[in-house]
Amino acid sequence: MPANTISTLLISALLLSSSIAFAQKSTQPADSREVIKRMTKELGLNESQRTQVETILNNEKKKVEAVFNEERMKLQSIQEETRSSLQSILTPEQMQKLDKKMQQGNSKNNATKK
């Protein structure tokens, strides 16, 4: 596999894992309260329903976070395996160049989040 393709794949994997982390951070309790408030108003929920909806959404959030965490761990494992494989064939200079490209990709991705 050409080095450019490998570099692109690694950067893509890193961007994906960063996106997952960003998605998790954007699901904060304030967002949940806003969703419940909006549902209560738009659907005309009574207090009992509101409490039950809140419980259901909190349970969903926990399940989604667990899936994100599991997937992030899988991605990290793949990235580590790929990096190890690359280190066995690339020279130290080539690895430095690849690391630099990956850091640049992360910097660009982090800048777009802000």
C-alpha positions as CSV (number, residue, x, y, z in Angstrom):
1,M,0.0,0.0,0.0
2,P,1.5,3.4,-1.0
3,A,2.7,5.6,1.9
4,N,0.2,8.4,0.9
5,T,-2.7,6.0,1.1
6,I,-1.6,4.8,4.6
7,S,-1.1,8.3,5.7
8,T,-4.5,9.3,4.5
9,L,-6.1,6.3,6.3
10,L,-4.4,7.1,9.5
11,I,-5.4,10.7,9.4
12,S,-9.0,9.6,8.6
13,A,-9.0,7.3,11.5
14,L,-7.7,10.0,13.8
15,L,-10.3,12.5,12.5
16,L,-13.1,10.0,13.0
17,S,-12.0,9.3,16.6
18,S,-11.9,13.1,17.2
19,S,-15.3,13.5,15.8
20,I,-16.7,10.8,18.1
21,A,-15.2,12.6,21.1
22,F,-16.7,15.9,19.9
23,A,-20.1,14.3,19.5
24,Q,-19.9,13.0,23.1
25,K,-18.9,16.4,24.5
26,S,-21.8,18.1,22.7
27,T,-24.3,15.8,24.5
28,Q,-24.2,17.6,27.9
29,P,-26.8,17.7,30.6
30,A,-27.9,21.2,29.6
31,D,-28.8,19.8,26.2
32,S,-30.8,17.1,27.8
33,R,-32.7,19.6,29.9
34,E,-33.4,21.7,26.8
35,V,-34.7,18.6,24.9
36,I,-37.0,17.7,27.8
37,K,-38.2,21.2,28.2
38,R,-39.0,21.4,24.5
39,M,-40.7,18.0,24.5
40,T,-42.8,19.0,27.5
41,K,-44.0,22.2,25.8
42,E,-44.5,20.8,22.3
43,L,-46.1,17.5,23.4
44,G,-47.9,18.8,26.4
45,L,-46.3,16.3,28.8
46,N,-47.6,16.2,32.4
47,E,-45.2,16.0,35.3
48,S,-45.3,12.2,35.4
49,Q,-44.6,11.9,31.7
50,R,-41.8,14.5,31.9
51,T,-40.1,12.5,34.6
52,Q,-40.4,9.2,32.7
53,V,-39.2,10.8,29.5
54,E,-36.2,12.2,31.4
55,T,-35.4,8.8,32.7
56,I,-35.6,7.2,29.3
57,L,-33.4,9.8,27.7
58,N,-30.8,9.6,30.5
59,N,-30.7,5.8,30.0
60,E,-30.3,6.3,26.2
61,K,-27.5,8.7,26.8
62,K,-25.6,6.2,29.0
63,K,-26.0,3.5,26.3
64,V,-24.8,5.8,23.5
65,E,-21.8,6.9,25.6
66,A,-20.9,3.2,26.2
67,V,-21.0,2.6,22.5
68,F,-18.9,5.6,21.7
69,N,-16.4,4.6,24.4
70,E,-16.2,1.0,23.0
71,E,-15.7,2.2,19.4
72,R,-13.1,4.8,20.5
73,M,-11.1,1.9,22.2
74,K,-11.4,-0.2,19.0
75,L,-10.2,2.7,16.9
76,Q,-7.3,3.4,19.2
77,S,-6.3,-0.3,19.1
78,I,-6.4,-0.3,15.3
79,Q,-4.4,2.9,15.2
80,E,-1.7,1.5,17.5
81,E,-1.6,-1.7,15.4
82,T,-1.2,0.3,12.2
83,R,1.5,2.5,13.7
84,S,3.4,-0.5,14.9
85,S,3.2,-2.1,11.5
86,L,4.3,1.1,9.8
87,Q,7.3,1.4,12.2
88,S,8.5,-2.0,11.1
89,I,8.8,-0.9,7.5
90,L,9.4,2.9,7.6
91,T,12.7,4.5,8.5
92,P,12.7,6.8,11.6
93,E,12.8,9.8,9.3
94,Q,9.7,8.6,7.4
95,M,7.9,8.0,10.7
96,Q,8.8,11.5,11.8
97,K,7.3,12.8,8.6
98,L,4.2,10.7,9.1
99,D,3.8,11.8,12.7
100,K,4.1,15.4,11.6
101,K,1.4,14.9,8.9
102,M,-0.9,13.3,11.5
103,Q,-0.3,16.2,14.0
104,Q,-1.2,18.7,11.2
105,G,-4.4,16.8,10.5
106,N,-5.3,16.8,14.2
107,S,-4.5,20.5,14.4
108,K,-6.8,21.3,11.4
109,N,-9.6,19.1,12.9
110,N,-9.3,20.7,16.3
111,A,-9.4,24.1,14.8
112,T,-12.6,23.4,12.9
113,K,-14.3,22.3,16.2
114,K,-13.8,25.6,17.9
